[in-house]
Amino acid sequence: MKLISISLASSLLVISLSASAADGREEQGFYAGLDVGKSSVSSKVINDGKDLIGGVNAGYQFNQNFAAEVFYRSMSFRVLDGVIGDKNYYPNGHIGIAAIGRVPVYEKLGVYGRLGIGQTSMKADSNSLPEKRQREGSYGIGADYQISPNFSLKLEATRFAKSEVTTTTIGAQYRF
């Protein structure tokens, strides 16, 4: 599954970089968005999840096929930090940058892949351990539906490779 996801995201990115805008609509501009969803993880240390998460993003749409963005996504798995712990680290949040390759399916619907890199903050179950950060890549797939020229909804699944976290989100985006 991991190889299929990486292959799909890479293929969409390559296709979008070689494609040109098919119609005459203005596709360039800055955008900002909000996401909510759930996260899950299965690693050597943690085997839980399904936590409610949130995220924000801002980027620039170069054409209907390619965008670049900065994003933050929460990944919290623990509610009672430091109260009861086994001295393990768990992913808490991720800030990163991503290239997004999009292929229009029809006029208002598109599918996209994302490839990114960023930094994940790792919190400890114990107050005696300091917070640490790790650099890691991310990749994902999604679909968007354009409600109006400036407003769209999206559904996305993203995998954070090193921390083994998968997020599934629904979001809204506004283009300026």
Sequence and secondary structure as in RCSB ss.txt:
>XXXX:A:sequence
MKLISISLASSLLVISLSASAADGREEQGFYAGLDVGKSSVSSKVINDGKDLIGGVNAGYQFNQNFAAEVFYRSM
SFRVLDGVIGDKNYYPNGHIGIAAIGRVPVYEKLGVYGRLGIGQTSMKADSNSLPEKRQREGSYGIGADYQISPN
FSLKLEATRFAKSEVTTTTIGAQYRF
>XXXX:A:secstr
 HHHHHHHHHHHHHHHHH   SSSS   EEEEEEEEEEEEE  SS   EEEEEEEEEEEEEEETTEEEEEEEEE 
   SSTTTS  S EEEEEEEEEEEEEEEEEETTEEEEEEEEEEEEEEEESSTTS  EEEEEEEEEEEEEEESSSS
EEEEEEEEEETTTTEEEEEEEEEEE 
